[in-house]
Amino acid sequence: MKKKLKRIAERLIEAVFTLSGGITSLAIILIIVFLFKEGAGLFGNPTVEHGYELCVNAENPVKKLSSQEIKQIFDGDITNWNEVGGRNEEIMLFRFDDIFNVYPEEEFGADYEFLPTKIDEYIALNKNIIAFIPEKYLLNEELRTKNEELGQQPNSSFYILHSSLISPADFFNGKEWLPTATPAAQFGVLPLILGTLLVSIVAIIIALPLGLGAAIYLSELAGERVRRVLKPAIELLAGIPSVVYGFFGLVVLAPLIQSTFDLAVGETALAGSVILAIMALPTIISVSEDAMRNTPRTMREASLALGADRWQTVYKVVVPYASSGIAAAVVLGIGRAVGETMAVLMVTGNAAVMPTSLFEPVRTIPATIAAELGEAPAGGAHYQALFLLGCILFLITLVISLSAEMIKKRRLE
């Protein structure tokens, strides 16, 4: 009877564990599917802001503009239509609010019923105009629909520029991240990827020699009493909230970098790298030290018996034997650096520009998601672009995790 009850209990526990594992796996799959589904939706959005249209005079030969050209026109970088394939005429910018400066308000009628007519009239009078207008104020809905279907708009003073869709090339090769720019938002992710890699790689370059040195000391030189004190203290660093590291970097490190290098601001890529290096140290030290201590005692004794001193034994026997574990420590440290959000958000300056120096502000992918997700309209292009950033971050961390697993298997072999 007892054996039967024990067998039933074991099967019940096994079923619970199986169910738990299945639920966890399903949840992970659903999260990944949701993440990529939301992110991929960005490429179905038009380059022009939703609910608005770009209109030109019907006689204007330019019928299509890229997202970058639209931005350059409204920023004043492109000022003549011949720069985008049109006539040699100066471009006249017109936004919706400008109509109230052209006509007296009483001409719009009750509830602005004649507003679309006035907009149509003004565009007709200016052949070099480009107008950014809410689509609900465009004259004649039927003609606007026909324009989209047939590529023309007869009997109308304006032509709606064909709005291309945001493409993967615009996203991955773009060098500007301006998701709130009007009339065409810019979703160039290249500055964010390069900023993330710059800060993370420099952090590992700083943390690796320090972490490896501390690991060698704890494993080979420190006495047992010292090791019992230092090892828990180092591991305790991993438990400090990232916002505390960020506050330290903002109050202490950033002003120090600013005064030392005579910079305009101290919130730079260097500040972020130093903070991330400090945060990665516990992982690198702990994993590397464990790998070194697992070096067989016989190998150390054999090295010493052959006449090698302690230092020769460390860098010619212990470190090479533990190289796989040290490499795994580096990979895990990179994973910590790449995925860090709050500390980097506080000390890097959050400038979404192409990084050219360690002494300039940058922005990373996690910091961008944390800073902008709360203000992005749900379901909009900005919202979907942030999810696509999450997809990129997921793929980066996946590669890092797979690398760590491969190194671990190599070590076991």
HELIX and SHEET records of a PDB file:
HELIX    1   1 LYS A    2  ALA A   40  1                                  39    
HELIX    2   2 GLY A   41  GLY A   44  5                                   4    
HELIX    3   3 SER A   67  ASP A   75  1                                   9    
HELIX    4   4 TRP A   81  VAL A   84  5                                   4    
HELIX    5   5 PHE A   96  ASP A   98  5                                   3    
HELIX    6   6 ILE A   99  VAL A  102  1                                   4    
HELIX    7   7 GLU A  105  PHE A  108  5                                   4    
HELIX    8   8 ALA A  110  TYR A  112  5                                   3    
HELIX    9   9 LEU A  115  LEU A  125  1                                  11    
HELIX   10  10 GLU A  135  TYR A  137  5                                   3    
HELIX   11  11 GLU A  141  LEU A  150  1                                  10    
HELIX   12  12 PRO A  168  ASN A  173  1                                   6    
HELIX   13  13 LEU A  190  ILE A  216  1                                  27    
HELIX   14  14 TYR A  217  LEU A  221  3                                   5    
HELIX   15  15 GLU A  224  LEU A  236  1                                  13    
HELIX   16  16 LEU A  237  GLY A  239  5                                   3    
HELIX   17  17 SER A  242  PHE A  248  1                                   7    
HELIX   18  18 GLY A  249  LEU A  253  3                                   5    
HELIX   19  19 ALA A  254  THR A  260  1                                   7    
HELIX   20  20 ALA A  269  ARG A  293  1                                  25    
HELIX   21  21 ARG A  297  ALA A  305  1                                   9    
HELIX   22  22 ARG A  310  THR A  313  1                                   4    
HELIX   23  23 VAL A  314  VAL A  318  3                                   5    
HELIX   24  24 VAL A  319  TYR A  321  1                                   3    
HELIX   25  25 SER A  323  GLY A  339  1                                  17    
HELIX   26  26 MET A  342  VAL A  347  1                                   6    
HELIX   27  27 ILE A  365  GLU A  372  1                                   8    
HELIX   28  28 LEU A  373  GLU A  375  5                                   3    
HELIX   29  29 ALA A  381  LEU A  412  1                                  32    
SHEET    1   A 4 MET A  92  ARG A  95  0                                        
SHEET    2   A 4 ILE A 129  PRO A 134  1                                        
SHEET    3   A 4 TYR A  52  ASN A  57 -1                                        
SHEET    4   A 4 PHE A 158  ILE A 160 -1                                        
SHEET    1   B 2 TRP A 177  LEU A 178  0                                        
SHEET    2   B 2 GLN A 186  PHE A 187 -1                                        
END                                                                             
